[in-house]
Amino acid sequence: MTVHVPTSLDEAVQLLVANPTARLLSGGTDTMVEVNFNRTKPEAVIALRRIPSLREYSIGPDGIVIGAGVPYASMETGPLAQALPALAAAARTVGSPQIRAAGTLGGNLGTCSPAGDGLPVLSALNASINLRSPRGTRTVPFAEFMTGVKRNSRATDEIIESVSVAPTTGFQDYAKVGVRNAMVISVASVCFVHDRNTSSVRVALGAVGPTIIRAREAEDWLAGRVDASKQLPPDGALATEFARLVASAARPIDDHRSTAAYRRHAIEVLARRLYLRSTT
Ligand SMILES: Cc1cc2nc3c(=O)[nH]c(=O)nc-3n(C[C@H](O)[C@H](O)[C@H](O)COP(=O)(O)OP(=O)(O)OC[C@H]3O[C@@H](n4cnc5c(N)ncnc54)[C@H](O)[C@@H]3O)c2cc1C
Protein backbone atom coordinates (compact mmCIF):
# COMPACT_ATOMS: atom_id res chain seq x y z
CA MET A 1 0.00 0.00 0.00
CA THR A 2 1.32 3.43 -0.95
CA VAL A 3 0.74 6.17 1.60
CA HIS A 4 0.84 9.75 0.36
CA VAL A 5 1.26 12.46 2.97
CA PRO A 6 0.49 15.87 1.40
CA THR A 7 1.10 19.03 3.40
CA SER A 8 -1.35 21.28 1.55
CA LEU A 9 -4.88 20.87 0.23
CA ASP A 10 -3.77 21.70 -3.33
CA GLU A 11 -1.21 18.89 -3.15
CA ALA A 12 -3.87 16.50 -1.82
CA VAL A 13 -6.22 17.43 -4.68
CA GLN A 14 -3.45 16.79 -7.23
CA LEU A 15 -2.64 13.43 -5.59
CA LEU A 16 -6.30 12.41 -5.74
CA VAL A 17 -6.44 13.28 -9.45
CA ALA A 18 -3.32 11.19 -10.06
CA ASN A 19 -4.60 8.33 -7.84
CA PRO A 20 -8.38 8.29 -8.31
CA THR A 21 -8.87 5.05 -6.35
CA ALA A 22 -6.82 6.19 -3.36
CA ARG A 23 -8.57 6.26 0.03
CA LEU A 24 -8.64 9.61 1.82
CA LEU A 25 -7.69 9.24 5.47
CA SER A 26 -8.37 11.74 8.26
CA GLY A 27 -8.45 10.24 11.77
CA GLY A 28 -8.75 6.70 10.43
CA THR A 29 -11.29 5.67 13.09
CA ASP A 30 -13.76 4.40 10.47
CA THR A 31 -11.26 3.39 7.80
CA MET A 32 -8.97 1.33 10.01
CA VAL A 33 -11.94 -0.69 11.30
CA GLU A 34 -12.78 -1.47 7.65
CA VAL A 35 -9.16 -2.43 6.97
CA ASN A 36 -8.87 -4.56 10.13
CA PHE A 37 -12.00 -6.52 9.18
CA ASN A 38 -10.77 -6.94 5.59
CA ARG A 39 -13.76 -5.02 4.26
CA THR A 40 -11.46 -2.77 2.26
CA LYS A 41 -7.91 -3.08 0.99
CA PRO A 42 -6.86 0.31 -0.33
CA GLU A 43 -3.92 0.19 -2.73
CA ALA A 44 -3.13 3.81 -1.94
CA VAL A 45 -3.98 6.16 0.91
CA ILE A 46 -3.90 9.95 0.96
CA ALA A 47 -3.40 10.90 4.61
CA LEU A 48 -4.80 14.36 5.33
CA ARG A 49 -3.56 14.90 8.88
CA ARG A 50 -0.47 16.90 7.91
CA ILE A 51 -2.56 19.57 6.12
CA PRO A 52 -2.72 22.43 8.65
CA SER A 53 -5.65 24.26 7.02
CA LEU A 54 -7.93 21.22 7.45
CA ARG A 55 -7.27 21.24 11.21
CA GLU A 56 -8.25 24.89 11.73
CA TYR A 57 -11.53 26.59 12.52
CA SER A 58 -12.66 30.22 12.52
CA ILE A 59 -15.47 31.95 14.37
CA GLY A 60 -16.53 35.35 13.03
CA PRO A 61 -19.56 37.61 12.70
CA ASP A 62 -20.38 36.10 9.31
CA GLY A 63 -20.26 32.53 10.51
CA ILE A 64 -18.22 29.59 11.69
CA VAL A 65 -16.00 27.51 9.43
CA ILE A 66 -14.72 24.17 10.76
CA GLY A 67 -11.94 22.39 8.90
CA ALA A 68 -12.77 18.79 7.94
CA GLY A 69 -9.79 17.57 9.97
CA VAL A 70 -10.65 19.27 13.27
CA PRO A 71 -10.97 16.42 15.81
CA TYR A 72 -13.98 16.04 18.12
CA ALA A 73 -11.71 16.77 21.09
CA SER A 74 -11.40 20.38 19.87
CA MET A 75 -15.19 20.73 19.76
CA GLU A 76 -15.90 19.53 23.29
CA THR A 77 -14.63 22.64 25.10
CA GLY A 78 -13.27 26.09 24.22
CA PRO A 79 -14.43 28.60 21.61
CA LEU A 80 -16.09 26.07 19.29
CA ALA A 81 -18.09 24.62 22.17
CA GLN A 82 -19.20 28.11 23.18
CA ALA A 83 -20.23 28.99 19.62
CA LEU A 84 -21.91 25.66 18.86
CA PRO A 85 -23.06 23.95 22.08
CA ALA A 86 -25.00 21.29 20.15
CA LEU A 87 -21.86 20.26 18.29
CA ALA A 88 -19.97 20.13 21.60
CA ALA A 89 -22.71 17.93 23.10
CA ALA A 90 -22.56 15.59 20.11
CA ALA A 91 -18.75 15.49 20.16
CA ARG A 92 -18.79 14.48 23.84
CA THR A 93 -20.91 11.42 22.98
CA VAL A 94 -18.54 10.09 20.30
CA GLY A 95 -16.62 6.90 21.19
CA SER A 96 -13.85 7.31 23.77
CA PRO A 97 -11.25 10.05 24.40
CA GLN A 98 -8.92 8.23 21.96
CA ILE A 99 -11.57 8.19 19.22
CA ARG A 100 -12.40 11.86 19.88
CA ALA A 101 -8.73 12.80 19.63
CA ALA A 102 -8.51 11.31 16.13
CA GLY A 103 -12.04 11.30 14.65
CA THR A 104 -13.22 14.24 12.58
CA LEU A 105 -16.33 15.78 11.04
CA GLY A 106 -14.77 15.19 7.60
CA GLY A 107 -14.65 11.47 8.37
CA ASN A 108 -18.21 11.47 9.76
CA LEU A 109 -19.35 13.14 6.51
CA GLY A 110 -17.20 10.83 4.39
CA THR A 111 -18.75 7.73 5.99
CA CYS A 112 -22.25 9.28 6.12
CA SER A 113 -23.79 6.75 8.49
CA PRO A 114 -27.30 7.75 9.63
CA ALA A 115 -25.97 7.08 13.17
CA GLY A 116 -23.05 9.53 12.76
CA ASP A 117 -23.33 11.89 15.73
CA GLY A 118 -22.03 14.98 13.92
CA LEU A 119 -24.60 14.78 11.16
CA PRO A 120 -27.88 15.69 12.91
CA VAL A 121 -26.10 18.75 14.28
CA LEU A 122 -24.97 19.83 10.81
CA SER A 123 -28.52 19.28 9.54
CA ALA A 124 -30.21 21.29 12.32
CA LEU A 125 -27.63 24.08 11.95
CA ASN A 126 -28.37 24.26 8.19
CA ALA A 127 -24.65 23.74 7.63
CA SER A 128 -23.01 23.76 4.20
CA ILE A 129 -20.26 21.40 3.12
CA ASN A 130 -17.31 22.90 1.22
CA LEU A 131 -15.75 20.49 -1.28
CA ARG A 132 -12.43 21.09 -3.00
CA SER A 133 -11.48 19.64 -6.41
CA PRO A 134 -9.39 20.67 -9.43
CA ARG A 135 -12.46 22.72 -10.48
CA GLY A 136 -12.29 24.85 -7.33
CA THR A 137 -14.60 24.91 -4.29
CA ARG A 138 -18.20 23.71 -4.42
CA THR A 139 -20.56 24.40 -1.54
CA VAL A 140 -23.41 21.98 -0.90
CA PRO A 141 -26.15 22.37 1.74
CA PHE A 142 -26.13 19.42 4.16
CA ALA A 143 -29.66 18.52 3.01
CA GLU A 144 -28.27 17.84 -0.47
CA PHE A 145 -25.03 16.24 0.70
CA MET A 146 -26.29 13.09 2.42
CA THR A 147 -28.23 11.04 -0.12
CA GLY A 148 -28.66 7.66 1.61
CA VAL A 149 -27.15 5.13 4.03
CA LYS A 150 -23.37 5.72 3.69
CA ARG A 151 -23.99 7.69 0.50
CA ASN A 152 -23.27 11.30 -0.26
CA SER A 153 -23.03 13.64 -3.22
CA ARG A 154 -19.23 14.08 -3.04
CA ALA A 155 -17.66 13.55 -6.46
CA THR A 156 -14.76 11.08 -6.55
CA ASP A 157 -12.23 13.87 -7.13
CA GLU A 158 -13.53 16.08 -4.32
CA ILE A 159 -12.07 16.43 -0.83
CA ILE A 160 -14.24 17.70 2.01
CA GLU A 161 -12.47 20.90 3.03
CA SER A 162 -14.73 22.32 5.75
CA VAL A 163 -18.25 22.95 6.95
CA SER A 164 -19.78 26.42 7.24
CA VAL A 165 -22.45 27.41 9.72
CA ALA A 166 -24.28 30.76 9.94
CA PRO A 167 -24.20 32.45 13.36
CA THR A 168 -27.13 31.49 15.60
CA THR A 169 -28.41 32.95 18.86
CA GLY A 170 -30.37 30.80 21.29
CA PHE A 171 -30.49 27.37 22.87
CA GLN A 172 -29.10 24.35 21.04
CA ASP A 173 -28.40 20.83 22.24
CA TYR A 174 -27.96 17.23 21.12
CA ALA A 175 -29.15 14.08 22.85
CA LYS A 176 -28.70 10.45 21.94
CA VAL A 177 -29.86 7.07 23.18
CA GLY A 178 -27.58 4.04 22.94
CA VAL A 179 -27.41 0.65 24.56
CA ARG A 180 -25.09 2.02 27.26
CA ASN A 181 -23.64 5.39 28.26
CA ALA A 182 -20.19 5.34 26.62
CA MET A 183 -18.53 3.96 23.46
CA VAL A 184 -21.82 3.43 21.75
CA ILE A 185 -23.35 4.02 18.33
CA SER A 186 -26.67 5.91 18.42
CA VAL A 187 -29.93 3.98 18.52
CA ALA A 188 -31.76 7.30 18.12
CA SER A 189 -30.65 10.91 18.37
CA VAL A 190 -32.10 14.42 18.21
CA CYS A 191 -30.49 17.80 17.60
CA PHE A 192 -32.60 20.82 18.65
CA VAL A 193 -31.60 24.33 17.55
CA HIS A 194 -33.58 27.40 18.60
CA ASP A 195 -32.25 30.19 16.41
CA ARG A 196 -33.55 33.57 17.51
CA ASN A 197 -31.69 35.25 14.62
CA THR A 198 -34.01 33.59 12.10
CA SER A 199 -36.95 33.10 14.51
CA SER A 200 -36.89 29.38 13.95
CA VAL A 201 -36.64 26.06 15.74
CA ARG A 202 -34.91 23.32 13.73
CA VAL A 203 -34.89 19.66 14.68
CA ALA A 204 -32.89 16.86 13.06
CA LEU A 205 -33.07 13.13 13.82
CA GLY A 206 -30.29 10.54 13.61
CA ALA A 207 -30.36 6.73 13.29
CA VAL A 208 -34.09 6.63 12.47
CA GLY A 209 -33.99 6.64 8.67
CA PRO A 210 -31.65 6.15 5.72
CA THR A 211 -30.51 9.76 6.01
CA ILE A 212 -30.64 12.37 8.76
CA ILE A 213 -34.27 13.50 8.91
CA ARG A 214 -35.48 17.05 9.52
CA ALA A 215 -38.79 17.14 11.43
CA ARG A 216 -40.23 19.82 9.14
CA GLU A 217 -43.89 19.33 10.08
CA ALA A 218 -43.07 19.74 13.78
CA GLU A 219 -40.89 22.78 12.99
CA ASP A 220 -43.74 24.41 11.01
CA TRP A 221 -46.33 23.50 13.65
CA LEU A 222 -44.25 25.15 16.37
CA ALA A 223 -43.58 28.22 14.20
CA GLY A 224 -47.35 28.78 14.05
CA ARG A 225 -47.67 28.72 17.84
CA VAL A 226 -44.64 30.45 19.36
CA ASP A 227 -42.64 33.61 18.74
CA ALA A 228 -39.23 32.04 18.14
CA SER A 229 -37.49 35.43 18.23
CA LYS A 230 -37.98 35.18 22.03
CA GLN A 231 -37.51 32.55 24.74
CA LEU A 232 -39.79 29.57 24.09
CA PRO A 233 -42.70 29.07 26.55
CA PRO A 234 -42.33 26.32 29.24
CA ASP A 235 -45.62 24.76 28.18
CA GLY A 236 -45.82 21.01 28.87
CA ALA A 237 -48.81 20.38 26.59
CA LEU A 238 -47.13 22.21 23.72
CA ALA A 239 -43.91 20.24 24.29
CA THR A 240 -45.86 16.96 24.26
CA GLU A 241 -47.60 17.69 20.96
CA PHE A 242 -44.36 19.03 19.43
CA ALA A 243 -42.51 15.85 20.46
CA ARG A 244 -45.31 13.67 19.04
CA LEU A 245 -44.97 15.45 15.69
CA VAL A 246 -41.17 15.16 15.79
CA ALA A 247 -41.46 11.40 16.38
CA SER A 248 -43.93 11.06 13.50
CA ALA A 249 -41.15 12.23 11.14
CA ALA A 250 -38.92 9.27 12.09
CA ARG A 251 -38.63 6.33 9.66
CA PRO A 252 -36.99 3.77 11.95
CA ILE A 253 -36.34 0.09 11.28
CA ASP A 254 -35.81 -2.97 13.45
CA ASP A 255 -32.16 -4.04 13.44
CA HIS A 256 -29.52 -5.59 15.68
CA ARG A 257 -29.30 -2.40 17.78
CA SER A 258 -32.99 -1.77 18.50
CA THR A 259 -36.58 -1.94 17.35
CA ALA A 260 -38.41 0.63 15.27
CA ALA A 261 -41.00 1.11 18.04
CA TYR A 262 -38.36 1.82 20.69
CA ARG A 263 -36.52 4.20 18.39
CA ARG A 264 -39.67 6.23 17.70
CA HIS A 265 -40.45 6.33 21.43
CA ALA A 266 -36.89 7.47 22.20
CA ILE A 267 -37.15 10.29 19.65
CA GLU A 268 -40.38 11.51 21.27
CA VAL A 269 -38.83 11.47 24.76
CA LEU A 270 -35.66 13.25 23.61
CA ALA A 271 -37.57 15.90 21.61
CA ARG A 272 -39.83 16.74 24.57
CA ARG A 273 -36.87 16.87 26.92
CA LEU A 274 -34.87 19.16 24.62
CA TYR A 275 -37.84 21.49 24.03
CA LEU A 276 -38.43 21.91 27.78
CA ARG A 277 -34.69 22.27 28.44
CA SER A 278 -34.63 25.13 25.92
CA THR A 279 -37.23 27.05 27.95
CA THR A 280 -35.25 27.23 31.20
C1 LIG B 1 -14.49 2.48 18.85
C2 LIG B 1 -15.22 3.43 17.93
C3 LIG B 1 -16.27 4.19 18.45
C4 LIG B 1 -16.97 5.07 17.61
N1 LIG B 1 -17.99 5.81 18.16
C5 LIG B 1 -18.66 6.68 17.38
C6 LIG B 1 -19.72 7.45 17.91
O1 LIG B 1 -20.07 7.37 19.09
N2 LIG B 1 -20.34 8.32 17.08
C7 LIG B 1 -19.98 8.46 15.77
O2 LIG B 1 -20.58 9.27 15.06
N3 LIG B 1 -18.99 7.74 15.24
C8 LIG B 1 -18.32 6.85 16.00
N4 LIG B 1 -17.31 6.10 15.47
C9 LIG B 1 -17.00 6.24 14.05
C10 LIG B 1 -15.93 7.30 13.72
O3 LIG B 1 -15.13 7.59 14.84
C11 LIG B 1 -16.57 8.61 13.20
O4 LIG B 1 -17.40 8.37 12.08
C12 LIG B 1 -15.51 9.66 12.83
O5 LIG B 1 -16.14 10.88 12.61
C13 LIG B 1 -14.71 9.27 11.60
O6 LIG B 1 -13.74 10.29 11.40
P1 LIG B 1 -12.26 9.94 10.92
O7 LIG B 1 -11.56 11.22 10.73
O8 LIG B 1 -11.63 8.97 11.83
O9 LIG B 1 -12.61 9.24 9.51
P2 LIG B 1 -11.69 8.29 8.59
O10 LIG B 1 -11.75 6.91 9.09
O11 LIG B 1 -10.36 8.90 8.34
O12 LIG B 1 -12.53 8.40 7.23
C14 LIG B 1 -13.86 7.93 7.17
C15 LIG B 1 -14.37 8.05 5.71
O13 LIG B 1 -14.42 9.42 5.33
C16 LIG B 1 -13.54 9.65 4.21
N5 LIG B 1 -12.89 10.94 4.47
C17 LIG B 1 -12.16 11.29 5.55
N6 LIG B 1 -11.79 12.57 5.46
C18 LIG B 1 -12.27 13.03 4.28
C19 LIG B 1 -12.21 14.29 3.62
N7 LIG B 1 -11.60 15.37 4.17
N8 LIG B 1 -12.82 14.41 2.41
C20 LIG B 1 -13.48 13.34 1.86
N9 LIG B 1 -13.57 12.14 2.46
C21 LIG B 1 -12.98 12.00 3.66
C22 LIG B 1 -12.57 8.48 4.18
O14 LIG B 1 -12.06 8.23 2.90
C23 LIG B 1 -13.47 7.36 4.69
O15 LIG B 1 -14.27 6.88 3.66
C24 LIG B 1 -16.59 5.20 16.26
C25 LIG B 1 -15.52 4.46 15.75
C26 LIG B 1 -14.84 3.59 16.57
C27 LIG B 1 -13.69 2.80 16.02
The ligand as a MOL file (V3000), in Angstrom:
LIG
                    3D

  0  0  0     0  0            999 V3000
M  V30 BEGIN CTAB
M  V30 COUNTS 53 58 0 0 0
M  V30 BEGIN ATOM
M  V30 1 C -14.4900 2.4750 18.8470 0
M  V30 2 C -15.2230 3.4350 17.9330 0
M  V30 3 C -16.2690 4.1850 18.4530 0
M  V30 4 C -16.9700 5.0690 17.6140 0
M  V30 5 N -17.9900 5.8060 18.1630 0
M  V30 6 C -18.6610 6.6760 17.3780 0
M  V30 7 C -19.7210 7.4510 17.9130 0
M  V30 8 O -20.0680 7.3750 19.0930 0
M  V30 9 N -20.3380 8.3190 17.0750 0
M  V30 10 C -19.9840 8.4570 15.7650 0
M  V30 11 O -20.5790 9.2740 15.0580 0
M  V30 12 N -18.9860 7.7360 15.2350 0
M  V30 13 C -18.3210 6.8450 16.0040 0
M  V30 14 N -17.3100 6.0990 15.4730 0
M  V30 15 C -16.9980 6.2370 14.0520 0
M  V30 16 C -15.9280 7.3000 13.7190 0
M  V30 17 O -15.1300 7.5950 14.8440 0
M  V30 18 C -16.5700 8.6080 13.2020 0
M  V30 19 O -17.4020 8.3660 12.0840 0
M  V30 20 C -15.5150 9.6570 12.8280 0
M  V30 21 O -16.1430 10.8780 12.6140 0
M  V30 22 C -14.7060 9.2750 11.5950 0
M  V30 23 O -13.7380 10.2890 11.3970 0
M  V30 24 P -12.2650 9.9360 10.9210 0
M  V30 25 O -11.5550 11.2220 10.7280 0
M  V30 26 O -11.6260 8.9670 11.8260 0
M  V30 27 O -12.6070 9.2410 9.5110 0
M  V30 28 P -11.6880 8.2950 8.5950 0
M  V30 29 O -11.7470 6.9090 9.0940 0
M  V30 30 O -10.3640 8.9030 8.3410 0
M  V30 31 O -12.5320 8.3960 7.2290 0
M  V30 32 C -13.8650 7.9260 7.1690 0
M  V30 33 C -14.3730 8.0550 5.7140 0
M  V30 34 O -14.4190 9.4210 5.3330 0
M  V30 35 C -13.5390 9.6480 4.2120 0
M  V30 36 N -12.8900 10.9350 4.4720 0
M  V30 37 C -12.1650 11.2880 5.5520 0
M  V30 38 N -11.7890 12.5750 5.4640 0
M  V30 39 C -12.2720 13.0350 4.2810 0
M  V30 40 C -12.2090 14.2870 3.6210 0
M  V30 41 N -11.6020 15.3650 4.1700 0
M  V30 42 N -12.8160 14.4070 2.4050 0
M  V30 43 C -13.4750 13.3360 1.8590 0
M  V30 44 N -13.5700 12.1350 2.4570 0
M  V30 45 C -12.9800 11.9960 3.6590 0
M  V30 46 C -12.5670 8.4780 4.1820 0
M  V30 47 O -12.0610 8.2270 2.9050 0
M  V30 48 C -13.4670 7.3570 4.6940 0
M  V30 49 O -14.2740 6.8770 3.6590 0
M  V30 50 C -16.5920 5.2000 16.2600 0
M  V30 51 C -15.5200 4.4560 15.7460 0
M  V30 52 C -14.8380 3.5920 16.5660 0
M  V30 53 C -13.6890 2.7960 16.0180 0
M  V30 END ATOM
M  V30 BEGIN BOND
M  V30 1 1 1 2
M  V30 2 1 2 3
M  V30 3 2 2 52
M  V30 4 2 3 4
M  V30 5 1 4 5
M  V30 6 1 4 50
M  V30 7 2 5 6
M  V30 8 1 6 7
M  V30 9 1 6 13
M  V30 10 2 7 8
M  V30 11 1 7 9
M  V30 12 1 9 10
M  V30 13 2 10 11
M  V30 14 1 10 12
M  V30 15 2 12 13
M  V30 16 1 13 14
M  V30 17 1 14 15
M  V30 18 1 14 50
M  V30 19 1 15 16
M  V30 20 1 16 17
M  V30 21 1 16 18
M  V30 22 1 18 19
M  V30 23 1 18 20
M  V30 24 1 20 21
M  V30 25 1 20 22
M  V30 26 1 22 23
M  V30 27 1 23 24
M  V30 28 2 24 25
M  V30 29 1 24 26
M  V30 30 1 24 27
M  V30 31 1 27 28
M  V30 32 2 28 29
M  V30 33 1 28 30
M  V30 34 1 28 31
M  V30 35 1 31 32
M  V30 36 1 32 33
M  V30 37 1 33 34
M  V30 38 1 33 48
M  V30 39 1 34 35
M  V30 40 1 35 36
M  V30 41 1 35 46
M  V30 42 1 36 37
M  V30 43 1 36 45
M  V30 44 2 37 38
M  V30 45 1 38 39
M  V30 46 1 39 40
M  V30 47 2 39 45
M  V30 48 1 40 41
M  V30 49 2 40 42
M  V30 50 1 42 43
M  V30 51 2 43 44
M  V30 52 1 44 45
M  V30 53 1 46 47
M  V30 54 1 46 48
M  V30 55 1 48 49
M  V30 56 2 50 51
M  V30 57 1 51 52
M  V30 58 1 52 53
M  V30 END BOND
M  V30 END CTAB
M  END
